[in-house]
Amino acid sequence: MQEKLLGNIEYNYKTIKENIANAAIKSGRNPDDITFLAATKTVDVQYINYAISLGLDHIGENRVQELLSKYDGYNLDCADLHFIGHLQTNKVRQIIGKVSTIQSVDSLKLAKEISRLSENAGITTKILVEVNIGREENKGGVMPDRVEELLYQISELPSIAVDGLMAIPPICENEQKIRGYFENMRNMFIDISHKNIDNISMNTLSMGMSGDYREAILEGATLVRIGSSLFGARNYN
Ligand SMILES: *Cc1c(COP(=O)(O)O)cnc(C)c1O
């Protein structure tokens, strides 16, 4: 392990925790109400475990293959593992029972498979419904006007528990614009929670990454997913 990198991770971890706490307070909430999830794609498991030793308690992977190759190494006694990337239906089997939450559910077909395999395993898998809040083509997530219908359909399935919504808004330079997307997500989140749909909880609103997690919290995020601000720039080699 590189000592310098560990020092950076420790410094970054503390800085992010402070920023999260400040944004939480500014938005009228308690710092403990915001979950800090580290997006760990491309990061070696030793560095992930180091962050866990600092107090990090939620991690998220994007790719099934990478998750499986790192799985035995994670210190999951102290942290929850989420799946946050695009998930193909034929790969669900490989992660059921290994992840606490699948954040990226955007079709009934995928939800049915998660439910079926969870039922077989005798467990319930927590999920978030991913919303394509910017209505971008070629991007994961269900279109905003289809979210409610999908939630009603999922609510009929056994062994799957909806805990909230997730979004990856379009990349934009304009802070006003990004805050608008976050605000639309919060409004949807609140509207749905008021509908009291059976088996559907709206506890988690997952939005905000390294560049915009403060703004996301100010607009109501309860979970932020942070990669490069914690571990440094990703190296895909
Ligand atoms: C990589 C990733 C993040 C974190 O991105 P950073 O900009 O490095 O913080 C968050 N969410 C998802 C789904 C990701 O794939």
The ligand as an SDF file (V2000), in Angstrom:
LIG
                    3D

 15 15  0  0  0  0  0  0  0  0999 V2000
  -18.5830    6.4260  -10.2400 C   0  0  0  0  0  0  0  0  0  0  0  0
  -19.9320    6.6870   -9.7120 C   0  0  0  0  0  0  0  0  0  0  0  0
  -20.1490    7.6530   -8.7260 C   0  0  0  0  0  0  0  0  0  0  0  0
  -19.0510    8.5150   -8.1450 C   0  0  0  0  0  0  0  0  0  0  0  0
  -18.5030    9.3780   -9.0960 O   0  0  0  0  0  0  0  0  0  0  0  0
  -17.4250   10.4830   -8.6590 P   0  0  0  0  0  0  0  0  0  0  0  0
  -17.6840   11.6100   -9.5750 O   0  0  0  0  0  0  0  0  0  0  0  0
  -16.0990    9.8680   -8.8000 O   0  0  0  0  0  0  0  0  0  0  0  0
  -17.7250   10.8360   -7.2480 O   0  0  0  0  0  0  0  0  0  0  0  0
  -21.4350    7.8000   -8.2490 C   0  0  0  0  0  0  0  0  0  0  0  0
  -22.4630    7.0750   -8.7220 N   0  0  0  0  0  0  0  0  0  0  0  0
  -22.3020    6.1430   -9.6780 C   0  0  0  0  0  0  0  0  0  0  0  0
  -23.4700    5.3690  -10.1380 C   0  0  0  0  0  0  0  0  0  0  0  0
  -21.0340    5.9470  -10.1990 C   0  0  0  0  0  0  0  0  0  0  0  0
  -20.8760    5.0330  -11.1650 O   0  0  0  0  0  0  0  0  0  0  0  0
  1  2  1  0
  2  3  1  0
  2 14  2  0
  3  4  1  0
  3 10  2  0
  4  5  1  0
  5  6  1  0
  6  7  2  0
  6  8  1  0
  6  9  1  0
 10 11  1  0
 11 12  2  0
 12 13  1  0
 12 14  1  0
 14 15  1  0
M  END
$$$$
